[in-house]
Amino acid sequence: MTVNLGTPAGPAPVLAPRRRSRRIRVGRVLVGGDAPVSVQSMTTTPTSDVDATLQQIAELTSAGCDIVRVAVPSQDDADALSEITSRSQIPVIADIHFQPRYVFAAIDAGCAAVRVNPGNIRRFDDQIKQIARAATDAGISLRIGVNAGSLDRRLLEKFGSPTAQALVESAVWEASLFEEHGFHDFKISVKHNDPVVMVRAYEELAQRGDWPLHLGVTEAGPTLQGTVKSAVAFGALLSRGIGDTIRVSLSAPPVEEVKVGVQILQSLNLRPRRLEIISCPSCGRAQVDVYRLAEEVTEGLQDLKVPLRVAVMGCIVNGPGEAREADLGVASGNGKGQIFVRGEIVMTVPEEEIVETLLREAHRLAEHLEPVSDAAPRITVG
C-alpha cells in the first residue's frame, strides 16, 4: 500500500465551493467569480509622505498583500496619489471619507479603485451619477464600504443600533443607486466589530445579490484579540464560500495583518500552503523543551517559500506518527530526537543538535521544491 507523506500533492480540498459572485477588477487583480480570494491591508503612513508610504507598500507586498488601501483625508494626500499609484507594485485603493471631491481626484490620479463610505460622505447619494460616470470612463472599480461606526443616522434611528439588518439595508440601497446608473463594477463590505453581527450581515448580503464581498471585522483590536475575531468570522464565512477579499484589522503594524490574512487563507486551502510547522502543545510526557525547539525552528525557517511540512514533537506518544507523516520531523524523548525525512528515520541526535539538524535538512529538501508565492496570482488583463 502506498502512503502519501508530507505536503499533499494536487488540488487541496476545501470545505465548500466558492459562492459565484460577479467578477470585477482592481487594477490587475481580479476579484470575485472564480478569482482567488485576495488579501488587503491599509498603510498607516501619511499618504502625503510618498516615500514612507511606498516603503510600507513594498513591505506589505513582500508579506503577501495583493491590494493596498491608502487614506485620503486631505488635499495633500490626494496630490500624492498619482506618484504612489504609478510606483506601487500592487493596486492602490483610495479611501475616501467626508469630501466627495477626493473621489474624483483619486480617479484622476489613476487609483485602481476607490472606497467610499456612504455614511459619512456629504450628499453622497446626490453624487452617485457623477461618480459612476467618472469610474466608468476611467475603467476602475469601487468599494461600497458600510461600517457600523459611521452608519447613516436615518438607519440608526430606524433600527436603534448598527444591527446586521441595518448594515445590509445601507449596502443594498447604495448598490441599487449605482446599478440604476448602469454601474456594476463594485464590491461591498458591511463591517462590524462584533464577529457574530458581522457574519450575519454578510450571510444576508450574500443572499441578496451577486456582488463581490470584501470581508472585515472592523476595529478588531490588538494582535491576539483581532486575530481571533478575524479568524473566527472569516472562517465561518469562507468555509461556506462567502468572501472574495479580506482585510484583517489589527492594532498592530499592517504587515502583521497580511501575515494573519495569508495564514487564514492557507489554513482553509484557499491559498497554496508553503512552510507549515506542526508542533505539540507540550504536556507532562514531554522530555525535551518543545517550546524552545518549535520557536527556534520557526524562526530559522521563516524565510522559506516552499511547500514544506515540518513536525516538531516532544514525546513518543504522538511524536513518531506526526513526524513520519511530515516532510521532515523530529520525535523527541530522553534528551534526544529521532529525525524523520519523508517517513523514514535518518538519524538520532542529541537535544542540543535537533534545531541545527532540522534547519539543515529543511534547506536541503527546499532545494528540490518550487517556491510558493504568498500572494494570490497576478492576472494580466488587457
C-alpha positions in Angstrom: 0.0 0.0 0.0 1.3 3.5 -0.9 1.0 6.1 1.8 1.2 9.8 0.9 3.6 11.5 3.2 4.4 15.2 3.7 2.7 18.1 1.9 -0.3 16.8 -0.1 0.2 16.9 -3.9 -2.5 18.2 -6.3 -5.5 20.4 -5.5 -6.1 20.8 -1.8 -9.7 20.1 -0.5 -11.9 23.0 0.5 -14.9 23.0 2.8 -17.4 24.4 0.3 -17.4 25.7 -3.3 -17.0 29.4 -3.7 -20.1 31.5 -4.0 -20.4 32.6 -7.6 -20.2 36.4 -7.3 -19.9 39.0 -10.1 -16.3 39.5 -11.2 -14.6 42.9 -11.2 -11.1 44.0 -11.4 -8.9 46.1 -9.1 -6.1 47.1 -11.3 -4.5 43.8 -12.5 -6.1 41.7 -9.7 -9.4 40.1 -10.5 -11.9 39.9 -7.7 -15.0 37.7 -7.5 -16.1 34.9 -9.8 -13.5 32.2 -9.7 -10.6 34.5 -8.9 -8.6 33.7 -5.8 -9.5 35.3 -2.5 -7.2 38.3 -2.2 -5.6 39.8 0.9 -5.8 43.5 1.5 -4.3 45.9 4.1 -4.0 49.6 4.6 -1.0 51.8 5.1 -0.5 53.7 8.3 1.8 56.3 7.0 0.6 59.8 6.0 -0.3 59.3 2.3 1.3 62.7 1.6 4.6 61.2 2.7 5.2 59.4 -0.6 8.5 57.7 0.2 7.3 56.4 3.6 4.0 55.1 2.0 5.8 53.4 -0.8 8.2 51.8 1.6 5.3 50.4 3.6 3.6 49.2 0.4 6.8 47.3 -0.5 6.8 45.6 2.9 3.2 44.7 2.6 3.7 43.3 -0.9 6.6 41.2 0.3 4.4 39.8 3.1 1.8 38.6 0.6 -0.6 41.6 0.2 -2.5 41.7 -3.1 -4.2 45.1 -2.8 -3.4 48.1 -0.6 -5.6 51.0 0.6 -4.3 54.4 1.4 -6.2 57.2 3.4 -7.0 60.4 1.6 -8.3 62.8 4.3 -6.6 66.0 2.8 -5.7 67.7 -0.4 -2.0 66.9 0.2 -2.9 63.2 0.3 -4.9 63.5 -2.9 -2.0 65.2 -4.6 0.3 62.3 -3.6 -1.8 59.6 -5.2 -0.6 59.9 -8.7 3.0 59.2 -7.8 2.1 56.4 -5.3 -0.1 54.6 -7.8 2.5 54.8 -10.6 5.2 53.4 -8.3 3.3 50.8 -6.3 3.9 47.1 -7.0 0.3 46.3 -6.2 -3.1 48.0 -7.0 -3.8 51.0 -4.8 -7.3 51.8 -3.4 -8.0 55.4 -2.2 -10.0 55.5 1.0 -12.4 58.5 0.9 -14.4 60.0 3.7 -16.3 63.2 4.1 -15.2 65.1 0.9 -16.7 63.8 -2.4 -14.2 65.8 -4.4 -11.4 63.4 -3.4 -13.3 60.6 -5.1 -12.8 62.3 -8.4 -9.2 63.3 -7.5 -8.4 59.6 -6.8 -9.9 58.6 -10.1 -8.0 61.2 -12.0 -4.8 60.1 -10.2 -5.1 56.6 -11.6 -6.0 54.6 -8.5 -7.1 51.1 -9.2 -10.3 51.6 -7.1 -11.9 53.9 -4.7 -13.5 53.0 -1.4 -16.5 55.2 -0.5 -18.3 55.3 2.8 -21.9 56.2 2.2 -22.5 57.0 5.9 -20.1 60.0 6.1 -19.6 61.4 2.6 -21.5 64.7 2.3 -24.5 64.5 0.0 -23.2 61.1 -1.2 -26.4 59.9 -2.9 -26.5 63.1 -4.9 -23.0 62.4 -6.3 -23.6 58.8 -7.4 -24.4 59.5 -11.0 -21.2 61.6 -11.4 -19.1 59.1 -9.5 -20.4 56.2 -11.6 -19.7 58.0 -14.8 -16.2 59.0 -13.8 -15.3 55.5 -12.7 -16.7 54.0 -15.9 -14.7 56.4 -18.0 -11.6 55.6 -16.1 -12.3 51.8 -16.1 -11.9 51.4 -12.4 -14.0 49.8 -9.7 -15.4 51.0 -6.4 -16.0 49.6 -2.9 -19.1 50.5 -1.1 -17.8 50.3 2.5 -20.6 50.3 5.1 -19.2 50.5 8.6 -21.0 50.1 12.0 -19.2 53.1 13.4 -20.4 55.5 10.7 -23.8 54.3 9.7 -26.3 56.7 8.3 -28.2 58.4 11.1 -31.6 57.5 9.4 -30.8 53.8 9.7 -29.6 54.2 13.3 -32.9 55.8 14.1 -34.8 53.1 12.3 -33.0 50.1 13.8 -31.9 51.6 17.1 -28.3 50.4 16.6 -26.0 49.2 13.8 -27.6 45.7 13.5 -26.8 43.3 10.7 -30.1 44.3 9.1 -29.1 48.0 9.2 -25.7 47.3 7.6 -27.3 45.3 4.9 -30.1 47.8 4.2 -27.5 50.6 3.8 -25.3 48.5 1.4 -28.2 47.3 -0.7 -29.7 50.8 -1.1 -26.4 52.3 -2.2 -25.8 49.3 -4.6 -29.2 49.9 -6.2 -28.4 53.6 -6.8 -25.2 52.7 -8.7 -27.0 50.0 -10.6 -29.7 52.4 -11.6 -27.0 54.3 -13.4 -25.7 51.2 -15.1 -22.6 50.8 -12.9 -21.9 47.3 -11.6 -18.1 47.3 -11.0 -18.1 47.4 -7.3 -17.7 45.2 -4.3 -19.4 45.7 -0.9 -18.3 45.4 2.7 -20.5 45.5 5.8 -18.1 45.7 8.7 -18.9 45.4 12.4 -16.6 44.9 15.5 -18.7 42.0 16.7 -17.9 38.9 14.7 -21.4 37.5 15.2 -23.2 40.6 13.8 -20.6 40.8 11.0 -21.2 37.2 10.0 -25.0 37.6 10.0 -24.7 40.7 7.8 -22.5 39.0 5.2 -24.7 35.9 5.2 -27.8 38.0 4.4 -25.9 40.2 1.9 -24.7 37.1 0.1 -28.4 36.1 -0.4 -29.5 39.5 -1.7 -27.2 39.8 -4.7 -24.2 38.5 -6.6 -21.9 41.4 -5.6 -18.3 40.6 -4.7 -17.8 40.8 -0.9 -14.9 42.3 1.0 -14.7 40.7 4.5 -13.6 42.6 7.6 -14.2 42.7 11.3 -13.7 46.4 11.9 -11.8 47.7 14.9 -11.0 44.1 15.8 -8.4 45.1 18.5 -4.8 44.2 19.4 -3.0 41.4 17.7 -4.2 38.4 19.7 -7.9 39.6 20.1 -8.1 40.9 16.5 -6.5 37.7 15.1 -9.0 35.5 16.9 -12.0 37.7 16.0 -11.0 37.8 12.3 -10.2 34.1 12.1 -13.5 33.1 13.6 -15.5 35.4 11.4 -13.6 34.8 8.2 -13.6 31.0 8.8 -17.3 31.0 9.3 -17.9 32.7 6.0 -15.1 31.5 3.8 -15.8 27.9 4.8 -19.2 28.4 3.2 -17.7 30.0 0.1 -18.6 33.6 1.1 -16.0 36.2 0.6 -13.8 37.5 -2.3 -11.3 39.7 -0.5 -10.3 40.0 3.2 -8.7 42.6 5.4 -7.6 41.7 9.0 -7.9 44.9 11.0 -5.4 44.9 13.9 -4.0 47.5 16.2 -0.6 46.4 15.0 1.8 47.1 12.1 -0.1 46.3 8.8 2.4 43.6 7.9 1.0 41.6 10.7 -2.5 42.0 9.2 -1.2 40.5 6.0 0.6 37.6 7.7 -2.6 36.7 9.6 -4.8 37.0 6.4 -2.4 34.8 4.4 -2.4 32.2 7.1 -6.2 32.2 7.4 -6.4 31.5 3.6 -3.7 28.9 3.7 -5.4 27.1 6.6 -8.6 26.9 4.6 -6.7 25.7 1.5 -7.8 28.9 -0.3 -4.2 29.8 -1.0 -1.3 27.4 -1.6 0.4 26.4 1.6 4.2 27.0 2.0 6.1 26.3 5.2 3.9 24.6 7.8 5.1 23.9 11.3 3.3 21.1 13.2 4.3 21.2 16.9 2.7 19.8 20.0 1.5 22.0 22.9 3.7 20.0 25.3 2.5 18.2 28.3 3.8 16.2 31.3 5.0 13.5 28.9 7.5 15.8 27.1 11.1 15.1 27.8 12.6 18.0 25.8 11.9 21.7 25.7 9.3 21.7 23.0 8.5 25.4 23.2 12.1 26.3 22.5 12.5 23.8 19.7 9.4 25.0 17.9 10.2 28.7 18.3 13.8 28.2 17.0 12.8 26.1 14.1 10.1 28.5 13.1 12.4 31.4 13.3 15.1 29.6 11.4 12.8 28.6 8.5 10.6 31.8 8.4 12.1 32.9 5.0 11.4 29.6 3.2 8.8 29.9 0.5 8.4 26.3 -0.4 5.6 23.9 0.4 7.3 22.1 3.3 5.6 20.4 6.3 7.9 20.2 9.4 6.8 18.4 12.6 8.4 19.3 16.0 7.2 16.8 18.5 8.1 16.4 22.2 7.2 12.8 23.2 6.9 9.3 22.0 3.0 9.1 22.1 2.1 11.1 19.0 5.6 12.2 18.0 6.7 9.4 15.8 3.3 9.3 13.9 3.3 13.1 13.3 7.0 13.2 12.4 6.5 10.3 10.0 3.6 12.0 8.1 5.5 15.2 7.6 8.2 16.0 5.0 10.6 16.5 7.9 10.1 15.9 11.5 11.6 15.1 14.9 10.1 12.8 17.6 11.9 13.7 20.9 12.4 11.9 24.2 15.1 11.2 26.8 17.1 14.2 25.7 17.4 13.2 22.1 15.5 13.2 18.9 14.7 10.8 16.0 14.9 12.8 12.7 12.4 11.6 10.0 12.6 12.5 6.3 9.7 11.5 4.1 8.6 8.9 6.7 12.0 7.3 7.3 14.2 7.7 10.3 17.5 9.0 9.0 19.4 9.7 12.3 19.1 10.2 16.0 20.7 13.3 17.5 21.1 14.8 21.0 18.6 17.5 22.0 21.1 20.3 21.6 21.6 19.3 17.9 17.9 18.9 17.0 17.4 22.5 15.7 20.6 22.6 13.8 19.8 19.3 12.1 16.2 20.2 11.2 17.3 23.5 9.7 20.0 21.8 7.7 17.7 19.1 6.4 14.9 21.6 5.7 17.1 23.7 3.5 18.4 20.6 1.7 14.8 19.5 0.9 13.8 23.0 -0.1 16.4 23.0 -2.9 14.3 20.4 -4.7 10.9 22.2 -4.2 9.3 25.0 -6.2 8.7 28.2 -4.3 5.1 29.2 -3.5 4.2 32.8 -3.5 2.3 34.3 -0.5 0.3 36.5 -2.9 -2.7 35.5 -5.0 -1.8 35.0 -8.6 -1.4 38.2 -10.5 -3.7 38.3 -13.6 -2.9 40.3 -16.6 -6.0 41.9 -18.1 -5.9 43.9 -21.3 
